[in-house]
Amino acid sequence: MSFRGRLTLFFVLIVIVPMVSVTVVIFSLISNNEEGKANAAVAARLDTASNLAKEAQQEAERAGRIVGRDRALSTALRRGDNAAAERRTEVLVERLRLARLLIFGTDRHAVANVGRNDAIFPASLTLTADGETIGTLQASVQTAEQYAGLVRNVTGLQVIVRRRGGTLASTLPDTETAQLPEDNGTVRLGEGEYRTATIERRDFRDGLLEITLLRDEQQTEGDVTDSRLIVGGVLLGFFLLAFAFAIAVSRSLQAQVTSFLEAARRLGGGEFDTKVPTVGKDEFAALGMEFNTMAAQLQARLEELRGERTRVERSMRRLGDAMASNLDRDALLGIVVETAVDGVGAAGGRAAARTADGSLSERVSFGLVAGIEEVLAAAERQAAATDLASEVNEGEASALGHPLHGAEGGPDVLGVVSVARLGRPFTQADRELFSYLASQAAVSLENVDLHETVQRQAVTDELTGLFNRGRFDELLSAEVERSRRFPDQSVGLVMLDLDNFKKVNDTYGHQTGDNVLREVARVLRETSREIDSPSRYGGEELAVVLPGTDMDGAFDMAERVRAGIEELALPIAGSGNGEVLRVTASFGAAAGSGDGATAVALIGAADRALYAAKHEGKNKTVRATMARTKPHERE
């Protein structure tokens, strides 16, 4: 068979047959693609519908908090006056423009139920009084019809909202909800066929709402037809062009193809010193010269890359030595991950550090981790479980994981660092370099932990775990300075002293006294907000700095702590009859703002109020005045 005949046969096998196959495959892919686009469109709009539901529930939660703070309603509920609670509920529903407000007691019986039955997306809040749960309220600001119309306007899809199989609202008239599939799929309703997607949301009394979005399938079928016509025309044009080009090229290749093929094979084998024949001045000659130039450039570039890799490895080793003194955990981990990804040619990586409860929490990531999350997670799990370097290969994805041990090689795992890429596995050199960086990062993490421990011990009272006196003075001065800059923001101070504490030590011993202080400190921590600063002022005297708190807020906080301490029942060591120790404390509450709120004035005012509480019978809270008098000693 002549070379031209071989080219013709080759053209048939390499162009015509594949094009026919590709046509079939593409038409199938078009159908699947349009199907997928339709599913994605419904899913995206389902997310929109879910977000609208969340916004309605968040608005209901804000309204619910207002209801929960209503004193008249709380008073009626504490008294068990259901009629008064019902009346107050009606007022709140009208005032807050709620769709429905449901309140039920701890026995799950409704105390008040006002509003529309088609209200949806309730927010639930627990009602408490004096530290005990007295009931639950559920508030809604949106009806099913309002929600369905909103989703219809935003997404352009039909919407059906159902409760317990019954339809609450629908943008499709005369809908038979029994025809809807249990899972996502297609359904015929009336004259049309629709693609459906359903989400569930919590309803009143822990019931379920079903929200179904429906997309007309006629739109998908029309998209498939249009896409097939376009692709068919493109493929036909490509076929005609390829056929004409094959005839023209086959006549000019016979004399040159053999020499080019041989030269190309040698170049493909890495023999870059091979020269492609460049006879004549036609395009093949120009192509041969370009091949020769490219081979020379590739050879030079390979040499440059070898030298560059050596320089990168040296730079990363110097960087690893420098990281051992870094005290910023997240910045350190970020450098480790970024350097490891660049050093081993990974697509992306991440690092996780050990938390206080012993679990691993992701701290930083770098590069493109989309598509390699699963292999990254597998390498991290293996490294954490075995405390050894790990390598995981799943399909085309490869990942390295390394546990971050302490500097002495101890058993504790401080964290895990991992990298991954697609297309090629990691080499031995990659693994060695990655392990080196991980070991240096572990030393730095241990230095960070030691530094943080020293910092924490410097400001913490060893017995109670509260801030010490020095830290208290710093925090109070800072809040006082803030109050001076912003006079509308007051600062509160609560000081407390245990009643008859000397008698506790004398009667039961100092170990019991220390236990009393620890338990009182625990109550103080649990009652304080995150922004508050509970501290041990000295001896059995404690104090709390309250940013942004006026006198009423400071007094209320002191009363909550006082009640919590009064409820303590501490077992007495060595008591065989189960005897418990009861303790109380006296409180002084002060607050100020602007230039009048100095640290000395606040401490003096709170101290005088505490002295007054002691002399008025103890176990009480006294509001302070900011008059300047000398503080007194207390029992």
Buried (B, 14 or more C-beta within 10 A) or exposed (E): EEBEEEBBEEBEEEBEEEBEEBBEEBBEBBBEBBBEBBBEBBBEBBEBBBEBBEBBBEBBBEBBEEBBEBEEBBBBBBEEBBEBBBBBBBEBBEEBEBBBBBBBBEEEEEBBBBBBEBBBBBBBBEBEEEEEEBBBBBBBBBBBBBBBBBBBEBBEBBBBBBBEEEBBBBBBEEBEBEEBEEEBEBBEBEEEBBBBBBBEBBBBEEEEBBBBBBBBBEEBBEBBEEBBEEBBEEBEEEBEEBEEEBEEEBEEBEEBBEBBEEBBEBBEEEEBEBBBBBEEEEEBBEBBEEBBEEBEEEEEEEEEEEEEEEEBBEEBBEBBEEBBEBBEBEEBBBBBBBBBBBBBEBBBBBBBBBEEEEEBEEBBBBBBBEEBBBBBBBBBBBBBEEEEBBBBBEEEBBBBBBBBBBBEEEEBBBBBBBBBBBEEEBEEEBBEBBEBBBBBBBBBBBBBBEEEEEEEEEBBBEEBEBBBBEBBBBBBEBBBBBBBEEEEBBBBBBBBBBBBBEEBBEEBBEEBBEBBBBBBBBBBBEBBEEEBBBBBBEEBBBBBBBBBBBBEBBBBBBBBBBBBBEEBEBEBEEEEEEEEBEBBBBBBBBBBBEEEBBBEBBBBBBBBBBBBBBEEEBBBBBBBEBEEEEBEEBE
